[in-house]
Amino acid sequence: MEVTRLFDILERYKDIYPEQQKALSFKRDGEWHSYSLDEYVTTTDYISAGLLEIGVKPGDKIAIISSSRPEYNMIDMGIMQIGAIPVPIYPTISVDDYKYILNHAEIVYVFSEGEELLRKIESILPTVPTIKGIYTFKDRGRHKYLAELTELGQKSLDKHRGKIAELKNSVKEDDTCCIIYTSGTTGLPKGVMLSHKNILMQVKVITKIFAPWCKTAFSFLPLCHAYEKLMVYAYQYNGISIYYAESLGTITENIKEVNPNIMTCVPRVLEKMYDKIFAAGKKLPFAKRQIYYWAIKLAVNYKREMHLHAYTGLYKIADDLVFSKWRAAIGGNFDIVVSGGAALQPKLCAFFTAIGMPIYEGYGLTETAPVIAVSNKEPDGLAFGTVGKPLNGVEVKIDEESGEILCRGDNVMKGYYKDPQLTAQVIDKDGWFHTGDTGVINSKGQLSVKGRLKGIFKTSMGKYVNPFVIEELFAQSPFIDNIMVVGENQKFAAAVISPSFHFLKSWCKSHKVPYGSDEKIIEDSRIKARIGEEVKKYNEFLGETEKIKRFCLVPEEWTVKNKLLTPTLKVKRNKAAEVYKDEIDKMFV
């Protein structure tokens, strides 16, 4: 069948895999549970009928604030089937952001997961006059809950069956299918209006990357993120079983249990996996340790061409002795691991691909639904350090003056909700979307992203500094968890560094350095000197203007909760500059 609206995916799913018994799976109370395709489709219809019964109309906006779980998919599809618009929202943002988004989007109903989150929403209910009610995922004693809605829908399905069919038929491919508010590193969230066509043109291209034997997907990123949202639709389009992680803390354990063929991730997860593998070698006896780190060195220098011509003898030896053990420890039988959300160090792409977790890096923005370019299995489709070639159907060019990446195609958003002026600032009269990122396209058509256009600053000497390139380089150090390069209108570049305290504890133990607390350890002269060595090491790869001349260590881990990272784990530069103003000022005295 022709799939032109996202909910058409379910009809296609039934056509290609009608007996699917594990369409959506989750773990609860130590056991994995699954929804069959029939249960998924039936519950979705119940939700559509239930929403009609409580008065939801086409065009109404309904917020889903939840971690990823099977019910999320059912609610999402159930809303779209009747022409209403889901507004997925991160469950980790501030009360002020919730207040702004719920009012700006004129939300009529909220689906909310968890007691803590519910309290946040309840605290601002009087300030959001459009909200008619809240639905929780389980009975919390003071609001309607999802099972009540599905029961209502089950009882009224026959009454609304014709109306659901009528509303589905009325939805066009260019209609808005969701409004996703960008997390943003500065300013207020912006409501990105995406159409069914925006997302489906990508689904149909991306699914061609999957191998025919790819039957099981693992998902742990939030479904409110355009990137994971797209991939979950793509899995369903191909009839692939989806397993949702129990929590972020159980990812490794869950991967071993599920043994997936495909998953998406962000660089931070891969960095932590690598750091854990690297640190484990230090506990080995001398001879085994030498072999272990020889294998790591071999893996980080891997090139795809080696695989195309079959592993060399050295790789076969490393695979027998070491790589196979790492694969067993990580789990999975991977066809593809798609990394996105931020730049991934080329050495990590090489490392994981070499050990049997083929990494395909992608690039895009919420405004581009979200993929602009992604690595693939075609000739010249994958090169470490690039995000591959532009997606089929997407035009990309680099602005000659600014170096900005421009994009045009059916993937570009309809616009920002209620903000035509801002829309006109980013989509020019010729339909080119201005990404705000800088990049280059090499002779093979592969795109490399260099950083944010607005993040580039000038020193007082008039020299331009791209902090993102420097930060990406320094992020390779196991001593550094997060780093922010500063120095606008100053004589030199400096850096605020949040150390990897987990790694520091291990280093201190092996070097007999007492570790009292995070606050005290960053004041230790030995620690400052050791991280100073790391700074000197990576400065060697930089031009004189780019070198980090001074740095300060801070005792906080940067997280979404303390508002120093966005939900997609990017540094909130304005917030960090505000928090560490005194430390930054001292570096330039």
N, C-alpha and C positions, 0 to 999 in steps of 0.2 A: 504494500500500500504506500501511497505518497504521504510523507510526513512533512507537514507545513506548519503545524503548531506543536508546541512541546508535549502537550497531552496526547498527541497522536502516537508518541513513542510507545505508549502502553498497548495500543492496538497492534502496532508492529511487533512488539514483544510477544503478544499472544499468537501472532502469525508464525514467527520463527522459532519459538520455544514454548509451546502451549503447556507442556508438562513440567515447567520449571518449579521445583519444590523449594528452592532456596533463593528467591529473588532478593530478599533483604534479610540480613541476619544481624543479631546483636547478642551481647553477653550480659547475663544478669544472674546474680546469686551464684556465680561460679559455673554457670552452664550457658552454652550457646543455644539460642532459639532462632527460628526462621519463620518468615512469612512466605508462603508460596505465591506465585504470580496471581493466582485466582483470589487469594486473600488480599493481596495488595490492591488489585483492581476493584474488588468488591468494597473494601473499606474506603477507598478513594471516592467511589460513588455515594457511599453513605455520608461522607463528609460534605460532598457537594449538595446532597439533598438536605442535610442538616443546616447548612449555611443558608440555603434558600428558605427553609422553614423559619429561621430567626430573622429573616428580612434582608439578607445581604443581596446587593444589586450589582450588576455589571459596572465596573469602574471603581467600586469600593476598594479601599486599601486595607489590607489585613497584615499585621506584623507577626512574624515568627521569630521568637527570641529563644534559641535553644542550641544545645550542642547537637552534633549530628546523630541521628537515630532514625529507624525506619519510619516512624510516625511523621517525621519531617517531610519525607517524600510524599506521603499520602496527603498531608495537609496542603503542601505546595501544589500538587496536581489537582486536588479537590477544589482549591480556590480558582485556579486558572480555567478549569472546565466550565465554570459558570461566568467567565468574563470578568471576574474580580481580579485584583492585582496583589500578589504577595509582596511584602516588604521584608526581606530577610535582614535581621539586625544581629550584630555580635552580642553574645551574652556577657562580654567582659568590659563594655564601655562605661563611661561615667554617667551618673544620674543626670547631669546637665545635658549630655549628648542624647540620652533617651528623651528628655523633655523636649529638646529641639526637634529631633527626628519625628517623634510621635505627633507633634503639633504641625510641623511642616508638611508631613505626608497626609495629614488629616485621617489618621488611623481610626477605623471603626471598631475593630476587635483585635485583641492581642492573644497569641498563644505563647505562654510563658513556662519555662522549665526551671524548677528549683526554688527553694524557699527564699534564699538570699536575694535572688533576682526578683522574685515576686514582691518582696518588700520594697525594693527600689521602685518598681513600677507603681505599687500602691501609694508610695509617698508623693508621686507627682500626678496621680489620677485627677485631683481637683483642678489641675492646671491644663488638662487636655480635654476640652469639652466634647470633642468628636467621638471619644471612646464610649461604646455602648456596653462593653463587657470584656472580661478576661476569661480565657480558658487555660486551665493548668493541665499538665500531662497525667496527673493523678489527683485523687480527691484530697484537697488540703483544707476542706471544711468551710471555706468562705467564698469560693467562686465556683462557677461551672467548670467541669473538667471534660477532657476529650472523650472519654467513654460515654458520657451523657449526650454529647453531640452526635457520635456515631449511632447510638441507640435511637436518638430522635430521627436521624437520617434513615435508619433501617425501617422504622415505622412509617415514614412518609415518602419512601423511595418511589413507590408506585404512583403516588400523587404527583411527584416532581419529575418522573422519568422523561416524559415528553418535553418538559421545560429544559431539563439538562441537555437533551439532544438538540433542542432549538438554540440554546445559548452556545453550545459547542460549535454549531454550524455558523453562528454569527461572528465568531472570532476569526480575524484575518491575520495573515502572517506578519503584517506590519504593525499590528496592535502591540501595545506595551504588555509584556509578560511579567515584568518585575521592575521594581525600583530598588536599586542597591545603593546605599549611602556609603561613599568612600570614607575610609578611616582617616586619611589625610594626616600629614605630618605637621601641617599648619592650618589655621582657620577652621571655619565651621564645616561640618560634613556636607557633601554635595550629593543630591539624589540623582543617580544615573538611571535614565529610562532606557531599558533594553527591550527590543522586540523579539518575537518568536524567531523571525528570520535572522536577527543578529546572532543568536546562539546556535540555531540549527545549522546554519551554513558551516559553522566550525565543527559541530558534532559529526556531520557527514564526512568532513575531511579527516578529522583526527582518528576516527574509528578505523580508517584504512591502515593506520600505523600498527594496530594490534595484530598479533599473530593469530591464525585460526584456532590454535590450541589454547588461547588465552580465555579461560573460563571463570577465574576467581579474582576479584578485586578487593583490596583492603583500603579503607578510608578512615583517616583520623583528623584531617583538616576540617575546619568549620564549613558547613554548607552555605553559610551566608557570604562566603568568599566566592567571587565570580569564577575563579579558577577551579576550585573543587566542585562547585555547582555544575560547571560545564562538563567536567570529567564524569560525574555521576550520571548525568544525562547520557553521555557517550557510552558508559557501561551498559545502561539499560537499552540503548539503541542496538547494542550488539548481543543482548541476552546474557550478559555476564553477571554472575552472582556477586552481590556487594556485602561485605562484612564490615561493620562499624566497630572501631576500637572501643574497648570498655572505658578507657580514659587515656589521657596523654601519658600518664605514668605507667601504663601497661602495654605500650606500643610494641616493644620488643617481644614480650611474652605472647601477645596476641598474634603477631606475625608468625611465630613458630607454630601456633595452634592452627592458623588458617592456611599457611603455606601458599600465599597468593602468587598470582602470575603478574599482577600489575598493581601499582599504587602511585599516588602523587605525594610529594613532600616539599618541604622548604629547606633551603641550604642549612639552616640552623640544626635541623634534625640530623642531617648527614654529617655535619661537622662534629656533633656530639658522638655519633656512632664511631667516626674515625678516631676522635680523641680517646675514646674508651678502648678501642683496639690498640692504639699506639701505646697507651699507658700500661695495658696488660702485659706487654712484652718485657717490661722492666722487672717483673717478678720471676722471670724464667732463669734457669741456670745459664752460665756463660755461653756454652756451645749452642744451646737452643735459642738463646737471645740473639746471637749473631745471625743465625738462619732466619729468625723472625724479622729482624730489621732489614736484612737483605731482601726479603720478600716484599716488605713495605716499599723499599726504594724501587724495586722492580715495578711494583704496581703503580706508583705515582708517576712513573715515566712511560707508562703504557700508551700506545697510540693505536687507533682503530685499524690502521693498515696492517698491524701485526695480526689482528684477529681475522682480517679478510684473507690473509695468506696462511691461516691456521697458526696456533700458538708455536712459538719457538721452543726449542728443547728446554731452555731455562724456565719459561712460563709453565711448561708441563711439570717440571720438577717442583716449582713453587706451588703449583696447584695441588699436587699430591701431598706436599709437606705442610703447607700453611693455608692457602686460599680455601681449600675444601673445608677446613675447620672453621674458618671465619664464616663461610656460607651457612654451615650447620648452626653456628652460634646466633647468626642473624635470623635465619629461617627464610622461607620463601623459595619459590621456583620461578624466578622472575623472567618475564619476557621484556618488560620495560618498567623503568621507574622515571616518572616525569617530575623534574624539579623546576620550581618557579617561585615567583613572589619577590625574589632578589637574586643578585648575581651569585653564582656558585664558583668557587675556586677551581680553576682548570685541573689542579692536581687531584681534587676530590672526584671530579668526573672520571679522570683516568683511573684512579684507585678502585672505585666501586665497579666500574665497567670491567676492569681487569679481573676482579675476583668473582664476577658472575652476577652483578647487579647492574645491568646496562642503564646508564643514566642518559636521559634525553632532556636537554634543558630548553625551556620555553620562555618567551617574553611577551608581555602585554600589559594592559591596564583594564580596570573595570570598564572604562569608557569604550574599550574595543572588544568587549564581550567574551573573554578578555584577550584572546591570543592574537598576536601580530606575527610572530615567527616562532618556530619550534623545530628542533632537530628531528630527523626522520631516518629511515633505513635505506633511502635511495643513495646513489652515488653522490658524494659531496654533501650528503644530508646531515652529517654529523662531524663536527670539529670542536674539540675541547677549547674552551675560551670564547666560543661563539654560541649564539642561540639558534643556530641553523639558518635556514632560508625562510623568507616570508611564506606564510600559509597560502596554499592555493586559493586564488580569489581575492587576495589582499595585496594591494600595491604599497610599496614602501620606497621612500626616497629620503636623502639626507639634504637638509637645507645648506646651500653652499656657503652662506655667511656665518650662521650660528652653529652649524653641525648638528642641529636638532633633527630627531627622527620624526618624519611625517608619515601618516598612514591613511589609506583610502580604501573603502570596500564596504560590502554588506555587513561587516562586523562592527562598523562604527555606530555608536549609540544614536538614539533618536534625539537626545539632548539632555540637559539638566532640568529636572522637574522644577517648574515655576521660575526658571531663570534663563530666558532666551538671550539676555545680554551676555551672561557668562558663556553660554553655548556658542555664541557668535565669536567669542574671544578664542575658542579652541578649535572650532571647525570653520575654516575659511570658505570663501564664496565658491571655490572649486571643489569643495568636499573633502579637503585634506584635514585630518585631525592632527593637531600639534601636541605631541606627547609630553613635551617638557623634558625629555631625555635626550642626551647626546649620544651619537654612535657613528660607526663606520661600516660600510659594506665592502668586503674584500672582492678580489677578482673572481672568486667562485660563487659570489652571490650570498655569502654567509654574513649575517649581521652580528656585530659586537656592540654591546651597550656600554657606554663609558661613564655615565652618571647623570645627575639632574642638572639641567641647564641653569636653573636658578640657584643651585647649590654651589656653583663655581664662584670663587671670590678672587678679588685682587688684593695683593699685599700693598703696603705703602710704597713699595718700589715700582708699582705698576705692573707686576707680574701676575699672570693668572695661575690659580691653583685649583685643581679638581680634587676635592676632598674624597670623593667616592672611590676613585682609583687607588688612592693612598690607603684608605680604610680597608678596601678589599685585599690589598697586599698584606697589611699588618694582621688581618684576621686569620692569616695562615698560622700565626704563632699560637702554640698551645697555652701560652701564658695569658693571652688576651681573649676575653669574652666579648667585650664590645669596645668600640673606639669611636671618637668623634674628633675630626680634624678641624681646627679653628685658626683664625689669623687674618680675618678681613681687615684691611687698612693697617695691618701691623707689619713689622719689618721681616717677620718670618712665620712659618707654619708651626703650630704646636698641637698637642693632642690631649684630650681627656680620655683616660683609659680605665675601664672597669675590668679588673683582672678575672681570669678564670679561677675562682677560689677553690673549686674542686681539684683542679690541677695543682694549684699552689700548695694545698695540703699534702698532696702526694710528693711534690718536690721537696717541701720542707722536711718531711719524714725521712726521705732518702739522704738529705744533706744535713740532717741533725740540727735543724733550725726550729726552735720552739714556736708553736703556733697557738697563740692565745685566743685571738678573735680576728675577724676580718678587718676591723678598725685598726687594731694594733699592728697586724702583719704588713699593711701597706706603708707603715712608718718605719719598718725595719730597713736599715741601710743595705743589708744583704739582698733584700727583695728589690729595692729600688735599683741597686747595681745590676742585678740579674735581668730585670726588665729593660734596663738601660742597654744591656748587651743586645737584647732582641731589637730594640729601636735602631741601634747602630747597624745591626745585620740587615734589616730591611731598608734602611736608608741608602744602602749601597746600590739598590735598584732604582733610585729616584734621582731626578735632576736636582741641582743645588737649591732651586727655589722651592721644590716640593719636600725637601728633607725636613723631618720633625726635629726641630732644634731644642724644644723643651716639652716635657710631658708632666702630667699630674695623675696620680692614682686615686681612685675614689672607692669607698668601701661598700657601695650598693651594687647589687646585681640589678641590671636594667631589665625591667619586666613590663608587661601590659598593666599589671595591677598598680605599680607605682607611676604609671603614665609616662615612662621614659621610652617605651616601645609602643608602636601601633599594634593592632591585632594581627597584622601580617609580619610582625617582628622587625620593623624598620625603626631606626632611631628617630624619635621626635626631637628634631634639632632645636627648635625654639624652646621647647620645654627643658631640654638638657642644658641649653645655654643659660636659661633662667635659674635652674637649680644649682648649677656650678659656676655662677657668675663670679664669685669671689676667687675661686681656684683659677679660673681663666684669667681674670685680671692680674693675679699675682705672677702668672707666667710671662706677662708682657711688661712687668715693671722694670 
